[in-house]
Amino acid sequence: MSRSAALLVVLAQLAGCWGRIDQHQEFFARQILDQHERFRALPPDQQVDIYLAAMRRHPPDLAFASDIAETHGRDALPALRAALRAEKDEALRCDLLYVLERMVAPNAVALDEETVQVASEAVGDMRFDVFRSRAEKQLATIRSGLEKPTP
């Protein structure tokens, strides 16, 4: 892909993101510590929504990924699977995969087969090498957290 085409893709993604950030403006206007305290009290689907908004901000706050992993663990998997299935933006897919990575290491959350399959499909659909390369590395970590069958 040429530089100009890549630049157009990035600009188009940014243009689409700004409108979605506004719905969380009040949340992000709070002090960082207050944001994380409130964030930890939210249900997983709302956490994932705010996390994606945080990833669209500059600079993004990756600490929300750890908050999801530590607060809800496996209970957040349905919301993460739904977001991975719905998300078209490859950079944001990588950000969602990062949450799954944080679950596996250092939190040792065992992931189910469905989650690993959805993650694999999200990576397989990626067109841009920069995102696919990052996501494939993330997927290796995610696969290492696959729940072991009981004998």
Secondary structure as the mmCIF struct_conf table of DSSP 4:
data_model
#
loop_
_struct_conf.conf_type_id
_struct_conf.id
_struct_conf.beg_label_comp_id
_struct_conf.beg_label_asym_id
_struct_conf.beg_label_seq_id
_struct_conf.end_label_comp_id
_struct_conf.end_label_asym_id
_struct_conf.end_label_seq_id
HELX_RH_AL_P HELX_RH_AL_P1 ARG A 3 ILE A 21
HELX_RH_3T_P HELX_RH_3T_P1 ASP A 22 HIS A 24
HELX_RH_AL_P HELX_RH_AL_P2 GLN A 25 PHE A 28
TURN_TY1_P TURN_TY1_P1 ALA A 29 ALA A 29
BEND BEND1 ARG A 30 ARG A 30
HELX_RH_AL_P HELX_RH_AL_P3 ILE A 32 ARG A 40
TURN_TY1_P TURN_TY1_P2 ALA A 41 ALA A 41
BEND BEND2 LEU A 42 LEU A 42
HELX_RH_AL_P HELX_RH_AL_P4 PRO A 44 ARG A 56
BEND BEND3 ARG A 57 PRO A 59
TURN_TY1_P TURN_TY1_P3 LEU A 62 LEU A 62
HELX_RH_AL_P HELX_RH_AL_P5 ALA A 63 THR A 71
TURN_TY1_P TURN_TY1_P4 HIS A 72 HIS A 72
HELX_RH_3T_P HELX_RH_3T_P2 GLY A 73 ALA A 76
HELX_RH_AL_P HELX_RH_AL_P6 LEU A 77 ALA A 86
HELX_RH_AL_P HELX_RH_AL_P7 GLU A 90 VAL A 104
TURN_TY1_P TURN_TY1_P5 ALA A 105 ASN A 107
HELX_LH_PP_P HELX_LH_PP_P1 VAL A 109 ALA A 110
STRN STRN1 LEU A 111 LEU A 111
HELX_LH_PP_P HELX_LH_PP_P2 ASP A 112 ASP A 112
HELX_RH_AL_P HELX_RH_AL_P8 GLU A 113 GLY A 124
TURN_TY1_P TURN_TY1_P6 ASP A 125 ASP A 125
HELX_RH_AL_P HELX_RH_AL_P9 ASP A 129 SER A 144
TURN_TY1_P TURN_TY1_P7 GLY A 145 GLY A 145
STRN STRN2 LEU A 146 LEU A 146
HELX_LH_PP_P HELX_LH_PP_P3 GLU A 147 THR A 150
#
